Amino acid sequence: MRHGETDWNLFKKFNGCTETKLNQTGIEQAKLQAENLKSVCFDVCFSSPQKRARQACEIIYNGISVLDDRLTEIDCGEFEGTEETLESISLFWEACNSGNKGVESSKEFMKRNCDFCDMVIEKYRSKNVLIVTHAANARIINYYFTGKPEDYDFKKAVAQKGGLLTYENS
């Protein structure tokens, strides 16, 4: 699951490492997923340690969740907190490719997320696993479990704010 809306999402600001919290819409999105998932029994729940993901997780999951640093959002470096414009988004993706401007390289980001998915497959095969994380992480997790398509586009969102993706883990 991707955490719900924050004010930085609403105001279109780059938000990687900055601790932001869910706004009222984000809380309602998490409550909706809690209702949707109330009949599902999860064997384990993993969450990004960042506040917005933990908030969503606490609303949805009634148990102890495992905080995993590999699920933190991509480090936006110098872009953190700045407005997302067409120009800045283009510059951000260039920095992701190179690792410049303090931005976590897409290669490093993909590796840590794929390492997390490898662990889930190895230790929790055939189990119901809930993962609460962020937009960019959801992209990597989605490509991991569905196969990386030929026209791979890391920029394309796969889950809306508060959205849920499901995969077979067998």
Chimera marker file (.cmm) of the C-alpha trace (Angstrom):
<marker_set name="trace">
<marker id="1" x="0.000" y="0.000" z="0.000" r="1" g="1" b="0" radius="0.5"/>
<marker id="2" x="1.056" y="3.546" z="-0.721" r="1" g="1" b="0" radius="0.5"/>
<marker id="3" x="0.460" y="5.881" z="2.230" r="1" g="1" b="0" radius="0.5"/>
<marker id="4" x="-2.264" y="8.497" z="1.903" r="1" g="1" b="0" radius="0.5"/>
<marker id="5" x="-2.053" y="12.162" z="1.045" r="1" g="1" b="0" radius="0.5"/>
<marker id="6" x="0.154" y="14.660" z="2.861" r="1" g="1" b="0" radius="0.5"/>
<marker id="7" x="0.109" y="18.437" z="2.525" r="1" g="1" b="0" radius="0.5"/>
<marker id="8" x="3.345" y="18.198" z="0.553" r="1" g="1" b="0" radius="0.5"/>
<marker id="9" x="1.580" y="15.893" z="-1.936" r="1" g="1" b="0" radius="0.5"/>
<marker id="10" x="-1.300" y="18.365" z="-2.096" r="1" g="1" b="0" radius="0.5"/>
<marker id="11" x="0.995" y="21.332" z="-2.711" r="1" g="1" b="0" radius="0.5"/>
<marker id="12" x="3.198" y="19.343" z="-5.126" r="1" g="1" b="0" radius="0.5"/>
<marker id="13" x="6.471" y="19.459" z="-3.219" r="1" g="1" b="0" radius="0.5"/>
<marker id="14" x="9.269" y="16.924" z="-3.524" r="1" g="1" b="0" radius="0.5"/>
<marker id="15" x="9.024" y="14.771" z="-0.414" r="1" g="1" b="0" radius="0.5"/>
<marker id="16" x="11.587" y="12.092" z="0.173" r="1" g="1" b="0" radius="0.5"/>
<marker id="17" x="13.269" y="12.120" z="3.572" r="1" g="1" b="0" radius="0.5"/>
<marker id="18" x="11.405" y="14.979" z="5.229" r="1" g="1" b="0" radius="0.5"/>
<marker id="19" x="9.059" y="13.766" z="7.945" r="1" g="1" b="0" radius="0.5"/>
<marker id="20" x="5.588" y="14.833" z="6.880" r="1" g="1" b="0" radius="0.5"/>
<marker id="21" x="2.344" y="13.496" z="8.245" r="1" g="1" b="0" radius="0.5"/>
<marker id="22" x="-0.896" y="12.455" z="6.627" r="1" g="1" b="0" radius="0.5"/>
<marker id="23" x="-3.412" y="15.241" z="6.198" r="1" g="1" b="0" radius="0.5"/>
<marker id="24" x="-7.132" y="14.644" z="6.809" r="1" g="1" b="0" radius="0.5"/>
<marker id="25" x="-7.594" y="13.253" z="3.288" r="1" g="1" b="0" radius="0.5"/>
<marker id="26" x="-4.660" y="10.873" z="3.844" r="1" g="1" b="0" radius="0.5"/>
<marker id="27" x="-6.152" y="9.691" z="7.121" r="1" g="1" b="0" radius="0.5"/>
<marker id="28" x="-9.493" y="9.036" z="5.390" r="1" g="1" b="0" radius="0.5"/>
<marker id="29" x="-7.686" y="7.138" z="2.598" r="1" g="1" b="0" radius="0.5"/>
<marker id="30" x="-6.026" y="4.917" z="5.210" r="1" g="1" b="0" radius="0.5"/>
<marker id="31" x="-9.361" y="4.359" z="6.971" r="1" g="1" b="0" radius="0.5"/>
<marker id="32" x="-10.900" y="3.314" z="3.657" r="1" g="1" b="0" radius="0.5"/>
<marker id="33" x="-8.135" y="0.733" z="3.137" r="1" g="1" b="0" radius="0.5"/>
<marker id="34" x="-8.584" y="-0.457" z="6.726" r="1" g="1" b="0" radius="0.5"/>
<marker id="35" x="-12.239" y="-1.094" z="5.920" r="1" g="1" b="0" radius="0.5"/>
<marker id="36" x="-11.344" y="-2.802" z="2.627" r="1" g="1" b="0" radius="0.5"/>
<marker id="37" x="-8.815" y="-5.057" z="4.374" r="1" g="1" b="0" radius="0.5"/>
<marker id="38" x="-10.679" y="-5.793" z="7.612" r="1" g="1" b="0" radius="0.5"/>
<marker id="39" x="-11.367" y="-9.405" z="6.621" r="1" g="1" b="0" radius="0.5"/>
<marker id="40" x="-7.755" y="-10.089" z="5.577" r="1" g="1" b="0" radius="0.5"/>
<marker id="41" x="-5.502" y="-11.794" z="8.091" r="1" g="1" b="0" radius="0.5"/>
<marker id="42" x="-1.912" y="-10.680" z="7.555" r="1" g="1" b="0" radius="0.5"/>
<marker id="43" x="0.978" y="-12.847" z="8.709" r="1" g="1" b="0" radius="0.5"/>
<marker id="44" x="3.313" y="-9.872" z="8.892" r="1" g="1" b="0" radius="0.5"/>
<marker id="45" x="3.269" y="-6.141" z="8.193" r="1" g="1" b="0" radius="0.5"/>
<marker id="46" x="6.250" y="-4.100" z="7.050" r="1" g="1" b="0" radius="0.5"/>
<marker id="47" x="6.287" y="-0.330" z="6.988" r="1" g="1" b="0" radius="0.5"/>
<marker id="48" x="8.590" y="2.459" z="6.040" r="1" g="1" b="0" radius="0.5"/>
<marker id="49" x="9.802" y="4.077" z="9.261" r="1" g="1" b="0" radius="0.5"/>
<marker id="50" x="8.745" y="7.492" z="7.944" r="1" g="1" b="0" radius="0.5"/>
<marker id="51" x="5.886" y="9.119" z="9.833" r="1" g="1" b="0" radius="0.5"/>
<marker id="52" x="3.353" y="9.274" z="6.973" r="1" g="1" b="0" radius="0.5"/>
<marker id="53" x="3.715" y="5.552" z="6.236" r="1" g="1" b="0" radius="0.5"/>
<marker id="54" x="3.674" y="4.615" z="9.933" r="1" g="1" b="0" radius="0.5"/>
<marker id="55" x="0.466" y="6.607" z="10.406" r="1" g="1" b="0" radius="0.5"/>
<marker id="56" x="-1.235" y="4.744" z="7.561" r="1" g="1" b="0" radius="0.5"/>
<marker id="57" x="0.070" y="1.450" z="8.896" r="1" g="1" b="0" radius="0.5"/>
<marker id="58" x="-1.270" y="2.121" z="12.403" r="1" g="1" b="0" radius="0.5"/>
<marker id="59" x="-4.736" y="2.839" z="10.974" r="1" g="1" b="0" radius="0.5"/>
<marker id="60" x="-4.792" y="-0.291" z="8.825" r="1" g="1" b="0" radius="0.5"/>
<marker id="61" x="-2.907" y="-2.933" z="10.772" r="1" g="1" b="0" radius="0.5"/>
<marker id="62" x="-3.824" y="-4.058" z="14.287" r="1" g="1" b="0" radius="0.5"/>
<marker id="63" x="-0.560" y="-5.548" z="15.363" r="1" g="1" b="0" radius="0.5"/>
<marker id="64" x="3.136" y="-4.916" z="15.612" r="1" g="1" b="0" radius="0.5"/>
<marker id="65" x="4.602" y="-3.846" z="12.303" r="1" g="1" b="0" radius="0.5"/>
<marker id="66" x="8.220" y="-4.225" z="11.303" r="1" g="1" b="0" radius="0.5"/>
<marker id="67" x="9.854" y="-0.931" z="10.341" r="1" g="1" b="0" radius="0.5"/>
<marker id="68" x="12.304" y="-1.445" z="7.504" r="1" g="1" b="0" radius="0.5"/>
<marker id="69" x="14.634" y="1.321" z="6.304" r="1" g="1" b="0" radius="0.5"/>
<marker id="70" x="14.675" y="-0.177" z="2.801" r="1" g="1" b="0" radius="0.5"/>
<marker id="71" x="11.089" y="1.062" z="2.449" r="1" g="1" b="0" radius="0.5"/>
<marker id="72" x="11.939" y="4.735" z="3.000" r="1" g="1" b="0" radius="0.5"/>
<marker id="73" x="11.161" y="7.071" z="0.125" r="1" g="1" b="0" radius="0.5"/>
<marker id="74" x="13.903" y="8.010" z="-2.341" r="1" g="1" b="0" radius="0.5"/>
<marker id="75" x="16.195" y="10.745" z="-1.048" r="1" g="1" b="0" radius="0.5"/>
<marker id="76" x="15.331" y="13.837" z="-3.096" r="1" g="1" b="0" radius="0.5"/>
<marker id="77" x="18.530" y="15.650" z="-2.104" r="1" g="1" b="0" radius="0.5"/>
<marker id="78" x="18.546" y="19.333" z="-3.099" r="1" g="1" b="0" radius="0.5"/>
<marker id="79" x="15.022" y="19.003" z="-4.483" r="1" g="1" b="0" radius="0.5"/>
<marker id="80" x="13.540" y="18.130" z="-1.088" r="1" g="1" b="0" radius="0.5"/>
<marker id="81" x="10.715" y="20.536" z="-0.175" r="1" g="1" b="0" radius="0.5"/>
<marker id="82" x="10.848" y="22.433" z="-3.456" r="1" g="1" b="0" radius="0.5"/>
<marker id="83" x="7.947" y="22.764" z="-5.860" r="1" g="1" b="0" radius="0.5"/>
<marker id="84" x="7.451" y="20.038" z="-8.471" r="1" g="1" b="0" radius="0.5"/>
<marker id="85" x="7.399" y="21.849" z="-11.807" r="1" g="1" b="0" radius="0.5"/>
<marker id="86" x="7.930" y="20.326" z="-15.241" r="1" g="1" b="0" radius="0.5"/>
<marker id="87" x="11.488" y="21.689" z="-15.226" r="1" g="1" b="0" radius="0.5"/>
<marker id="88" x="12.350" y="20.589" z="-11.687" r="1" g="1" b="0" radius="0.5"/>
<marker id="89" x="10.900" y="17.122" z="-12.259" r="1" g="1" b="0" radius="0.5"/>
<marker id="90" x="13.044" y="16.743" z="-15.372" r="1" g="1" b="0" radius="0.5"/>
<marker id="91" x="16.147" y="17.868" z="-13.456" r="1" g="1" b="0" radius="0.5"/>
<marker id="92" x="15.253" y="15.505" z="-10.610" r="1" g="1" b="0" radius="0.5"/>
<marker id="93" x="15.117" y="12.492" z="-12.949" r="1" g="1" b="0" radius="0.5"/>
<marker id="94" x="18.486" y="13.478" z="-14.409" r="1" g="1" b="0" radius="0.5"/>
<marker id="95" x="19.877" y="13.593" z="-10.861" r="1" g="1" b="0" radius="0.5"/>
<marker id="96" x="18.336" y="10.167" z="-10.136" r="1" g="1" b="0" radius="0.5"/>
<marker id="97" x="20.227" y="8.724" z="-13.079" r="1" g="1" b="0" radius="0.5"/>
<marker id="98" x="23.520" y="10.286" z="-12.012" r="1" g="1" b="0" radius="0.5"/>
<marker id="99" x="23.169" y="10.457" z="-8.226" r="1" g="1" b="0" radius="0.5"/>
<marker id="100" x="24.036" y="14.175" z="-8.376" r="1" g="1" b="0" radius="0.5"/>
<marker id="101" x="22.617" y="17.009" z="-6.252" r="1" g="1" b="0" radius="0.5"/>
<marker id="102" x="22.393" y="14.764" z="-3.202" r="1" g="1" b="0" radius="0.5"/>
<marker id="103" x="19.689" y="12.650" z="-4.849" r="1" g="1" b="0" radius="0.5"/>
<marker id="104" x="19.801" y="8.921" z="-4.194" r="1" g="1" b="0" radius="0.5"/>
<marker id="105" x="20.659" y="7.223" z="-7.466" r="1" g="1" b="0" radius="0.5"/>
<marker id="106" x="17.890" y="5.190" z="-9.043" r="1" g="1" b="0" radius="0.5"/>
<marker id="107" x="20.293" y="2.232" z="-9.145" r="1" g="1" b="0" radius="0.5"/>
<marker id="108" x="20.834" y="2.334" z="-5.349" r="1" g="1" b="0" radius="0.5"/>
<marker id="109" x="17.131" y="2.926" z="-4.718" r="1" g="1" b="0" radius="0.5"/>
<marker id="110" x="16.130" y="-0.021" z="-6.886" r="1" g="1" b="0" radius="0.5"/>
<marker id="111" x="18.699" y="-2.256" z="-5.217" r="1" g="1" b="0" radius="0.5"/>
<marker id="112" x="17.494" y="-1.600" z="-1.687" r="1" g="1" b="0" radius="0.5"/>
<marker id="113" x="13.855" y="-2.130" z="-2.669" r="1" g="1" b="0" radius="0.5"/>
<marker id="114" x="14.641" y="-5.309" z="-4.614" r="1" g="1" b="0" radius="0.5"/>
<marker id="115" x="16.708" y="-6.572" z="-1.644" r="1" g="1" b="0" radius="0.5"/>
<marker id="116" x="13.603" y="-6.061" z="0.496" r="1" g="1" b="0" radius="0.5"/>
<marker id="117" x="11.430" y="-7.961" z="-2.019" r="1" g="1" b="0" radius="0.5"/>
<marker id="118" x="13.990" y="-10.790" z="-2.185" r="1" g="1" b="0" radius="0.5"/>
<marker id="119" x="13.710" y="-11.106" z="1.596" r="1" g="1" b="0" radius="0.5"/>
<marker id="120" x="9.896" y="-11.210" z="1.431" r="1" g="1" b="0" radius="0.5"/>
<marker id="121" x="10.006" y="-13.957" z="-1.193" r="1" g="1" b="0" radius="0.5"/>
<marker id="122" x="12.596" y="-15.944" z="0.769" r="1" g="1" b="0" radius="0.5"/>
<marker id="123" x="11.106" y="-15.663" z="4.269" r="1" g="1" b="0" radius="0.5"/>
<marker id="124" x="7.395" y="-15.125" z="3.655" r="1" g="1" b="0" radius="0.5"/>
<marker id="125" x="6.534" y="-17.189" z="0.593" r="1" g="1" b="0" radius="0.5"/>
<marker id="126" x="2.817" y="-18.081" z="0.546" r="1" g="1" b="0" radius="0.5"/>
<marker id="127" x="2.129" y="-15.688" z="3.443" r="1" g="1" b="0" radius="0.5"/>
<marker id="128" x="-0.114" y="-12.622" z="3.517" r="1" g="1" b="0" radius="0.5"/>
<marker id="129" x="2.280" y="-9.698" z="3.763" r="1" g="1" b="0" radius="0.5"/>
<marker id="130" x="1.204" y="-6.082" z="4.112" r="1" g="1" b="0" radius="0.5"/>
<marker id="131" x="3.746" y="-3.476" z="3.007" r="1" g="1" b="0" radius="0.5"/>
<marker id="132" x="3.080" y="0.212" z="3.679" r="1" g="1" b="0" radius="0.5"/>
<marker id="133" x="5.438" y="2.490" z="1.807" r="1" g="1" b="0" radius="0.5"/>
<marker id="134" x="5.738" y="5.387" z="-0.649" r="1" g="1" b="0" radius="0.5"/>
<marker id="135" x="5.072" y="6.170" z="-4.313" r="1" g="1" b="0" radius="0.5"/>
<marker id="136" x="8.543" y="5.465" z="-5.695" r="1" g="1" b="0" radius="0.5"/>
<marker id="137" x="8.916" y="2.285" z="-3.637" r="1" g="1" b="0" radius="0.5"/>
<marker id="138" x="5.529" y="1.067" z="-4.883" r="1" g="1" b="0" radius="0.5"/>
<marker id="139" x="6.846" y="1.384" z="-8.452" r="1" g="1" b="0" radius="0.5"/>
<marker id="140" x="9.863" y="-0.804" z="-7.760" r="1" g="1" b="0" radius="0.5"/>
<marker id="141" x="7.847" y="-3.353" z="-5.787" r="1" g="1" b="0" radius="0.5"/>
<marker id="142" x="5.285" y="-3.472" z="-8.590" r="1" g="1" b="0" radius="0.5"/>
<marker id="143" x="7.932" y="-4.071" z="-11.251" r="1" g="1" b="0" radius="0.5"/>
<marker id="144" x="9.587" y="-6.681" z="-9.014" r="1" g="1" b="0" radius="0.5"/>
<marker id="145" x="6.428" y="-8.760" z="-8.639" r="1" g="1" b="0" radius="0.5"/>
<marker id="146" x="4.962" y="-8.235" z="-12.120" r="1" g="1" b="0" radius="0.5"/>
<marker id="147" x="8.164" y="-8.319" z="-14.149" r="1" g="1" b="0" radius="0.5"/>
<marker id="148" x="9.951" y="-5.334" z="-15.560" r="1" g="1" b="0" radius="0.5"/>
<marker id="149" x="8.249" y="-4.461" z="-18.858" r="1" g="1" b="0" radius="0.5"/>
<marker id="150" x="10.194" y="-3.532" z="-21.977" r="1" g="1" b="0" radius="0.5"/>
<marker id="151" x="8.903" y="0.047" z="-21.796" r="1" g="1" b="0" radius="0.5"/>
<marker id="152" x="9.975" y="0.426" z="-18.138" r="1" g="1" b="0" radius="0.5"/>
<marker id="153" x="9.120" y="3.930" z="-16.945" r="1" g="1" b="0" radius="0.5"/>
<marker id="154" x="10.123" y="4.668" z="-13.377" r="1" g="1" b="0" radius="0.5"/>
<marker id="155" x="8.284" y="8.006" z="-13.625" r="1" g="1" b="0" radius="0.5"/>
<marker id="156" x="4.867" y="6.383" z="-14.028" r="1" g="1" b="0" radius="0.5"/>
<marker id="157" x="2.790" y="6.083" z="-10.847" r="1" g="1" b="0" radius="0.5"/>
<marker id="158" x="1.410" y="2.608" z="-10.112" r="1" g="1" b="0" radius="0.5"/>
<marker id="159" x="-0.577" y="3.438" z="-6.969" r="1" g="1" b="0" radius="0.5"/>
<marker id="160" x="-2.575" y="6.528" z="-6.143" r="1" g="1" b="0" radius="0.5"/>
<marker id="161" x="-2.263" y="8.111" z="-2.688" r="1" g="1" b="0" radius="0.5"/>
<marker id="162" x="-3.710" y="5.573" z="-0.268" r="1" g="1" b="0" radius="0.5"/>
<marker id="163" x="-3.805" y="2.985" z="-3.072" r="1" g="1" b="0" radius="0.5"/>
<marker id="164" x="-3.412" y="-0.740" z="-2.715" r="1" g="1" b="0" radius="0.5"/>
<marker id="165" x="-1.623" y="-3.171" z="-5.010" r="1" g="1" b="0" radius="0.5"/>
<marker id="166" x="-1.840" y="-6.946" z="-4.588" r="1" g="1" b="0" radius="0.5"/>
<marker id="167" x="0.469" y="-9.731" z="-5.769" r="1" g="1" b="0" radius="0.5"/>
<marker id="168" x="0.742" y="-13.462" z="-5.501" r="1" g="1" b="0" radius="0.5"/>
<marker id="169" x="3.602" y="-14.487" z="-3.234" r="1" g="1" b="0" radius="0.5"/>
<marker id="170" x="3.646" y="-18.209" z="-3.925" r="1" g="1" b="0" radius="0.5"/>
<link id1="1" id2="2" r="1" g="1" b="0" radius="0.2"/>
<link id1="2" id2="3" r="1" g="1" b="0" radius="0.2"/>
<link id1="3" id2="4" r="1" g="1" b="0" radius="0.2"/>
<link id1="4" id2="5" r="1" g="1" b="0" radius="0.2"/>
<link id1="5" id2="6" r="1" g="1" b="0" radius="0.2"/>
<link id1="6" id2="7" r="1" g="1" b="0" radius="0.2"/>
<link id1="7" id2="8" r="1" g="1" b="0" radius="0.2"/>
<link id1="8" id2="9" r="1" g="1" b="0" radius="0.2"/>
<link id1="9" id2="10" r="1" g="1" b="0" radius="0.2"/>
<link id1="10" id2="11" r="1" g="1" b="0" radius="0.2"/>
<link id1="11" id2="12" r="1" g="1" b="0" radius="0.2"/>
<link id1="12" id2="13" r="1" g="1" b="0" radius="0.2"/>
<link id1="13" id2="14" r="1" g="1" b="0" radius="0.2"/>
<link id1="14" id2="15" r="1" g="1" b="0" radius="0.2"/>
<link id1="15" id2="16" r="1" g="1" b="0" radius="0.2"/>
<link id1="16" id2="17" r="1" g="1" b="0" radius="0.2"/>
<link id1="17" id2="18" r="1" g="1" b="0" radius="0.2"/>
<link id1="18" id2="19" r="1" g="1" b="0" radius="0.2"/>
<link id1="19" id2="20" r="1" g="1" b="0" radius="0.2"/>
<link id1="20" id2="21" r="1" g="1" b="0" radius="0.2"/>
<link id1="21" id2="22" r="1" g="1" b="0" radius="0.2"/>
<link id1="22" id2="23" r="1" g="1" b="0" radius="0.2"/>
<link id1="23" id2="24" r="1" g="1" b="0" radius="0.2"/>
<link id1="24" id2="25" r="1" g="1" b="0" radius="0.2"/>
<link id1="25" id2="26" r="1" g="1" b="0" radius="0.2"/>
<link id1="26" id2="27" r="1" g="1" b="0" radius="0.2"/>
<link id1="27" id2="28" r="1" g="1" b="0" radius="0.2"/>
<link id1="28" id2="29" r="1" g="1" b="0" radius="0.2"/>
<link id1="29" id2="30" r="1" g="1" b="0" radius="0.2"/>
<link id1="30" id2="31" r="1" g="1" b="0" radius="0.2"/>
<link id1="31" id2="32" r="1" g="1" b="0" radius="0.2"/>
<link id1="32" id2="33" r="1" g="1" b="0" radius="0.2"/>
<link id1="33" id2="34" r="1" g="1" b="0" radius="0.2"/>
<link id1="34" id2="35" r="1" g="1" b="0" radius="0.2"/>
<link id1="35" id2="36" r="1" g="1" b="0" radius="0.2"/>
<link id1="36" id2="37" r="1" g="1" b="0" radius="0.2"/>
<link id1="37" id2="38" r="1" g="1" b="0" radius="0.2"/>
<link id1="38" id2="39" r="1" g="1" b="0" radius="0.2"/>
<link id1="39" id2="40" r="1" g="1" b="0" radius="0.2"/>
<link id1="40" id2="41" r="1" g="1" b="0" radius="0.2"/>
<link id1="41" id2="42" r="1" g="1" b="0" radius="0.2"/>
<link id1="42" id2="43" r="1" g="1" b="0" radius="0.2"/>
<link id1="43" id2="44" r="1" g="1" b="0" radius="0.2"/>
<link id1="44" id2="45" r="1" g="1" b="0" radius="0.2"/>
<link id1="45" id2="46" r="1" g="1" b="0" radius="0.2"/>
<link id1="46" id2="47" r="1" g="1" b="0" radius="0.2"/>
<link id1="47" id2="48" r="1" g="1" b="0" radius="0.2"/>
<link id1="48" id2="49" r="1" g="1" b="0" radius="0.2"/>
<link id1="49" id2="50" r="1" g="1" b="0" radius="0.2"/>
<link id1="50" id2="51" r="1" g="1" b="0" radius="0.2"/>
<link id1="51" id2="52" r="1" g="1" b="0" radius="0.2"/>
<link id1="52" id2="53" r="1" g="1" b="0" radius="0.2"/>
<link id1="53" id2="54" r="1" g="1" b="0" radius="0.2"/>
<link id1="54" id2="55" r="1" g="1" b="0" radius="0.2"/>
<link id1="55" id2="56" r="1" g="1" b="0" radius="0.2"/>
<link id1="56" id2="57" r="1" g="1" b="0" radius="0.2"/>
<link id1="57" id2="58" r="1" g="1" b="0" radius="0.2"/>
<link id1="58" id2="59" r="1" g="1" b="0" radius="0.2"/>
<link id1="59" id2="60" r="1" g="1" b="0" radius="0.2"/>
<link id1="60" id2="61" r="1" g="1" b="0" radius="0.2"/>
<link id1="61" id2="62" r="1" g="1" b="0" radius="0.2"/>
<link id1="62" id2="63" r="1" g="1" b="0" radius="0.2"/>
<link id1="63" id2="64" r="1" g="1" b="0" radius="0.2"/>
<link id1="64" id2="65" r="1" g="1" b="0" radius="0.2"/>
<link id1="65" id2="66" r="1" g="1" b="0" radius="0.2"/>
<link id1="66" id2="67" r="1" g="1" b="0" radius="0.2"/>
<link id1="67" id2="68" r="1" g="1" b="0" radius="0.2"/>
<link id1="68" id2="69" r="1" g="1" b="0" radius="0.2"/>
<link id1="69" id2="70" r="1" g="1" b="0" radius="0.2"/>
<link id1="70" id2="71" r="1" g="1" b="0" radius="0.2"/>
<link id1="71" id2="72" r="1" g="1" b="0" radius="0.2"/>
<link id1="72" id2="73" r="1" g="1" b="0" radius="0.2"/>
<link id1="73" id2="74" r="1" g="1" b="0" radius="0.2"/>
<link id1="74" id2="75" r="1" g="1" b="0" radius="0.2"/>
<link id1="75" id2="76" r="1" g="1" b="0" radius="0.2"/>
<link id1="76" id2="77" r="1" g="1" b="0" radius="0.2"/>
<link id1="77" id2="78" r="1" g="1" b="0" radius="0.2"/>
<link id1="78" id2="79" r="1" g="1" b="0" radius="0.2"/>
<link id1="79" id2="80" r="1" g="1" b="0" radius="0.2"/>
<link id1="80" id2="81" r="1" g="1" b="0" radius="0.2"/>
<link id1="81" id2="82" r="1" g="1" b="0" radius="0.2"/>
<link id1="82" id2="83" r="1" g="1" b="0" radius="0.2"/>
<link id1="83" id2="84" r="1" g="1" b="0" radius="0.2"/>
<link id1="84" id2="85" r="1" g="1" b="0" radius="0.2"/>
<link id1="85" id2="86" r="1" g="1" b="0" radius="0.2"/>
<link id1="86" id2="87" r="1" g="1" b="0" radius="0.2"/>
<link id1="87" id2="88" r="1" g="1" b="0" radius="0.2"/>
<link id1="88" id2="89" r="1" g="1" b="0" radius="0.2"/>
<link id1="89" id2="90" r="1" g="1" b="0" radius="0.2"/>
<link id1="90" id2="91" r="1" g="1" b="0" radius="0.2"/>
<link id1="91" id2="92" r="1" g="1" b="0" radius="0.2"/>
<link id1="92" id2="93" r="1" g="1" b="0" radius="0.2"/>
<link id1="93" id2="94" r="1" g="1" b="0" radius="0.2"/>
<link id1="94" id2="95" r="1" g="1" b="0" radius="0.2"/>
<link id1="95" id2="96" r="1" g="1" b="0" radius="0.2"/>
<link id1="96" id2="97" r="1" g="1" b="0" radius="0.2"/>
<link id1="97" id2="98" r="1" g="1" b="0" radius="0.2"/>
<link id1="98" id2="99" r="1" g="1" b="0" radius="0.2"/>
<link id1="99" id2="100" r="1" g="1" b="0" radius="0.2"/>
<link id1="100" id2="101" r="1" g="1" b="0" radius="0.2"/>
<link id1="101" id2="102" r="1" g="1" b="0" radius="0.2"/>
<link id1="102" id2="103" r="1" g="1" b="0" radius="0.2"/>
<link id1="103" id2="104" r="1" g="1" b="0" radius="0.2"/>
<link id1="104" id2="105" r="1" g="1" b="0" radius="0.2"/>
<link id1="105" id2="106" r="1" g="1" b="0" radius="0.2"/>
<link id1="106" id2="107" r="1" g="1" b="0" radius="0.2"/>
<link id1="107" id2="108" r="1" g="1" b="0" radius="0.2"/>
<link id1="108" id2="109" r="1" g="1" b="0" radius="0.2"/>
<link id1="109" id2="110" r="1" g="1" b="0" radius="0.2"/>
<link id1="110" id2="111" r="1" g="1" b="0" radius="0.2"/>
<link id1="111" id2="112" r="1" g="1" b="0" radius="0.2"/>
<link id1="112" id2="113" r="1" g="1" b="0" radius="0.2"/>
<link id1="113" id2="114" r="1" g="1" b="0" radius="0.2"/>
<link id1="114" id2="115" r="1" g="1" b="0" radius="0.2"/>
<link id1="115" id2="116" r="1" g="1" b="0" radius="0.2"/>
<link id1="116" id2="117" r="1" g="1" b="0" radius="0.2"/>
<link id1="117" id2="118" r="1" g="1" b="0" radius="0.2"/>
<link id1="118" id2="119" r="1" g="1" b="0" radius="0.2"/>
<link id1="119" id2="120" r="1" g="1" b="0" radius="0.2"/>
<link id1="120" id2="121" r="1" g="1" b="0" radius="0.2"/>
<link id1="121" id2="122" r="1" g="1" b="0" radius="0.2"/>
<link id1="122" id2="123" r="1" g="1" b="0" radius="0.2"/>
<link id1="123" id2="124" r="1" g="1" b="0" radius="0.2"/>
<link id1="124" id2="125" r="1" g="1" b="0" radius="0.2"/>
<link id1="125" id2="126" r="1" g="1" b="0" radius="0.2"/>
<link id1="126" id2="127" r="1" g="1" b="0" radius="0.2"/>
<link id1="127" id2="128" r="1" g="1" b="0" radius="0.2"/>
<link id1="128" id2="129" r="1" g="1" b="0" radius="0.2"/>
<link id1="129" id2="130" r="1" g="1" b="0" radius="0.2"/>
<link id1="130" id2="131" r="1" g="1" b="0" radius="0.2"/>
<link id1="131" id2="132" r="1" g="1" b="0" radius="0.2"/>
<link id1="132" id2="133" r="1" g="1" b="0" radius="0.2"/>
<link id1="133" id2="134" r="1" g="1" b="0" radius="0.2"/>
<link id1="134" id2="135" r="1" g="1" b="0" radius="0.2"/>
<link id1="135" id2="136" r="1" g="1" b="0" radius="0.2"/>
<link id1="136" id2="137" r="1" g="1" b="0" radius="0.2"/>
<link id1="137" id2="138" r="1" g="1" b="0" radius="0.2"/>
<link id1="138" id2="139" r="1" g="1" b="0" radius="0.2"/>
<link id1="139" id2="140" r="1" g="1" b="0" radius="0.2"/>
<link id1="140" id2="141" r="1" g="1" b="0" radius="0.2"/>
<link id1="141" id2="142" r="1" g="1" b="0" radius="0.2"/>
<link id1="142" id2="143" r="1" g="1" b="0" radius="0.2"/>
<link id1="143" id2="144" r="1" g="1" b="0" radius="0.2"/>
<link id1="144" id2="145" r="1" g="1" b="0" radius="0.2"/>
<link id1="145" id2="146" r="1" g="1" b="0" radius="0.2"/>
<link id1="146" id2="147" r="1" g="1" b="0" radius="0.2"/>
<link id1="147" id2="148" r="1" g="1" b="0" radius="0.2"/>
<link id1="148" id2="149" r="1" g="1" b="0" radius="0.2"/>
<link id1="149" id2="150" r="1" g="1" b="0" radius="0.2"/>
<link id1="150" id2="151" r="1" g="1" b="0" radius="0.2"/>
<link id1="151" id2="152" r="1" g="1" b="0" radius="0.2"/>
<link id1="152" id2="153" r="1" g="1" b="0" radius="0.2"/>
<link id1="153" id2="154" r="1" g="1" b="0" radius="0.2"/>
<link id1="154" id2="155" r="1" g="1" b="0" radius="0.2"/>
<link id1="155" id2="156" r="1" g="1" b="0" radius="0.2"/>
<link id1="156" id2="157" r="1" g="1" b="0" radius="0.2"/>
<link id1="157" id2="158" r="1" g="1" b="0" radius="0.2"/>
<link id1="158" id2="159" r="1" g="1" b="0" radius="0.2"/>
<link id1="159" id2="160" r="1" g="1" b="0" radius="0.2"/>
<link id1="160" id2="161" r="1" g="1" b="0" radius="0.2"/>
<link id1="161" id2="162" r="1" g="1" b="0" radius="0.2"/>
<link id1="162" id2="163" r="1" g="1" b="0" radius="0.2"/>
<link id1="163" id2="164" r="1" g="1" b="0" radius="0.2"/>
<link id1="164" id2="165" r="1" g="1" b="0" radius="0.2"/>
<link id1="165" id2="166" r="1" g="1" b="0" radius="0.2"/>
<link id1="166" id2="167" r="1" g="1" b="0" radius="0.2"/>
<link id1="167" id2="168" r="1" g="1" b="0" radius="0.2"/>
<link id1="168" id2="169" r="1" g="1" b="0" radius="0.2"/>
<link id1="169" id2="170" r="1" g="1" b="0" radius="0.2"/>
</marker_set>
